Amino acid sequence: MSYFLGIDVGTGSARAGLFDERGTRVGMGIEPIKLWRPRAGYAQQSSADIWRAVCLATRRAMGEAGINPGDVVGIGIDATCSLVVVDAGGGPVSIDPDGEAEQDVVVWMCHRATAEAQEINAGDYEVLQYVGGQVSPEMQTPKLLWLKRHLPEAWAQAKHFFDLPDYLTWRCTGDTTRSLCSTVCKWTYLGHRESSGWDRRYFESIGLGDLADEGCARIGTRGQPMAQPLGEGLTPAAAADLGLNPGTAVGVSIIDAHAGGVGLLGGGEKDSEAGGFDRSLALIGGTSSCHMAVSPRERFVPGVWGPYYSAMIPGFWLNEGGQSATGALVDRIVFGHASSSEAKALADQAGVSVYELLNDRLSDLAQGKSIDDLTRDLHVDPDFHGNRSPHADPTLHGTITRLRLEQSLDDLTLLYLATMHAVAY
């Protein structure tokens, strides 16, 4: 039997899963990755640390499955849409304002480029029509402009600017092909154009004209839909790191949330005229959340990202909403509370997660009545990390109304419920 390896790199960990031809998972590995926050609004990682985690997770999955490397016939990769900056040899180029050498990844959630995004959005550029009307500081051209302005030596040293999913496929194969998912969603690449989707006039107007002058070599000259085969498969060096065979097929990558969207929307037959895609929406939750829908024709919706051509399901247009902080918001509320240590200790004693403990406690507090009534007067505005949609305003902040001085475990439990309501709404 043949087996397939899926590698998923989120904000906090790398996961590797092995699946047989029927789609049954036979092996799984997980390894945490490091995150640095050197200043308010900054978030950084290390490509070397991420690759280490990918390799360990893969080896664990192989060990659990108990199969031979030769039985793995294909590899699919998804990851967060973070910006990776490396030199000609693939070594890290520091993006840290204080010069930490290994930190070469501007994480998707980093808001250091908010001023650059606002400056870009003041212009009348065609590419903005395809991002809901304005770029976000979570996207790559504002981050590139920030890097050029604030770290000019790093800008000059950089040989490649990758989206993290594309960095990982390059690390596996040596092929610099970019994913249409990454470039269309995060780099202002116009995937529906028959010629190159890069807009030279846009780059020149915002101060990144040197990228166009170089023939876009540092940001990619070839884009392909997800899962297309890359190069000659795994290089000998990558195969040795992963514990697999050289030449194992590797497909074009995809952003992590969008891989979930393929699983929800792309599986099975969908007739758009009879309902299908036009009546289906994928909600993908993690550190952030994404609400994604595809359609056979483009849809322009102010404040909603897209329309993106072939960015998730080839041949279809994608629109994407969501929030920048969902799982991160819940963690911030729960583990930033004065009673979080007590909750953690009780959960460990009961052998459950903190969230299971809080859910059970809500039932006890409700005493047979509606749990929703517990927070009738307690409300959370969840824009702690700005608003992704529909306001598309990264400068917004969160609020909590009707707070009291109490910081008991019951207070934490109710605040947790109000936060979950905010996420749901």
Number of C-alpha atoms within 10 A of each C-alpha: 9 13 23 19 23 16 26 24 27 20 21 13 17 25 23 26 22 24 19 16 10 9 10 11 16 17 21 22 22 21 19 19 20 14 17 13 13 12 10 9 13 18 21 25 24 26 24 16 16 23 21 18 23 27 25 22 25 29 21 20 24 25 14 14 17 11 17 13 16 12 15 21 17 19 23 22 24 26 25 21 30 28 29 28 31 23 16 10 8 16 16 22 26 26 26 24 13 8 13 12 13 18 25 24 29 29 24 23 22 22 24 20 23 21 14 20 24 17 13 22 16 9 13 12 17 14 20 18 18 27 27 25 21 24 28 27 23 25 26 27 23 26 24 21 20 20 21 16 13 13 16 12 13 21 22 11 15 20 19 21 21 25 31 28 29 30 28 24 27 24 17 27 25 17 18 22 20 28 29 29 32 31 27 27 29 24 21 26 22 22 22 14 10 7 8 15 19 23 15 17 13 20 18 14 12 17 14 18 15 12 15 18 12 10 13 16 15 17 21 18 14 14 20 21 23 25 17 14 17 22 19 14 23 27 20 16 13 21 19 13 17 22 16 22 20 20 18 21 22 24 21 27 34 31 30 21 25 25 22 20 23 15 11 16 20 16 9 7 9 15 9 14 10 9 10 15 19 15 13 16 18 19 17 18 16 15 17 19 20 24 19 26 22 31 20 14 11 16 17 16 17 17 20 24 29 27 27 30 29 22 28 32 20 15 15 18 21 26 27 25 20 21 22 25 24 25 15 15 21 21 15 13 14 22 15 12 18 15 17 19 15 13 23 18 12 15 17 13 9 12 11 12 14 20 17 13 18 21 15 11 15 20 13 12 15 13 9 8 11 11 17 13 10 17 16 9 10 17 18 20 16 26 22 20 23 19 22 25 20 15 12 22 19 21 13 15 13 13 11 13 10 9 12 8 6 10 13 13 18 16 16 22 24 20 23 23 22 23 24 17 16 17 19 8 8
